[in-house]
Amino acid sequence: MTVKRIVANIAADSTEQGVAFYADILGLNLVMDLGWIQTYSADVQAAPQISIATEGGSGTEVPDLSIEVDNFDEVHQRVVNAALKIEYGPVTEPWGLRRFYVRDPFNRLINIIEHI
């Protein structure tokens, strides 16, 4: 048996706010919209992963999602331009990545990362 995909599901009262964050800021494509559920996707493939953690590293809270981007500075600027509160970082961590924490419109803590 092989796990082919892992999908993160975020409970929300409305899906409308997802576009501004997941499409406009992160550049994901809205690939399915049934009204009660929206699915965003990127044009890349990655191995399924699940992380189990007691902290988020450097003494931070465990984030709900970690999203790796290839345009870290651009995404950071979009977050700043959207006047979203950055809760941690940006910082270069000793284990080889740059990152910052921001909350999505559904109050989920998102860890935006770039491997260096």
Stockholm file with secondary structure:
# STOCKHOLM 1.0

chainA/1-116         MTVKRIVANIAADSTEQGVAFYADILGLNLVMDLGWIQTYSADVQAAPQISIATEGGSGTEVPDLSIEVDNFDEVHQRVVNAALKIEYGPVTEPWGLRRFYVRDPFNRLINIIEHI
#=GR chainA/1-116 SS CCCCCCCCCCCCSCSTTHIIIIIIITCCEEEEECSSCEEEECSCCCCCCCCCCSSSSTTCCCCSEEEECSCHHHHHHHHHHTTCCEEEEEEEETTTEEEEEEECTTSCEEEEEEEC
#=GC SS_cons         CCCCCCCCCCCCSCSTTHIIIIIIITCCEEEEECSSCEEEECSCCCCCCCCCCSSSSTTCCCCSEEEECSCHHHHHHHHHHTTCCEEEEEEEETTTEEEEEEECTTSCEEEEEEEC
//
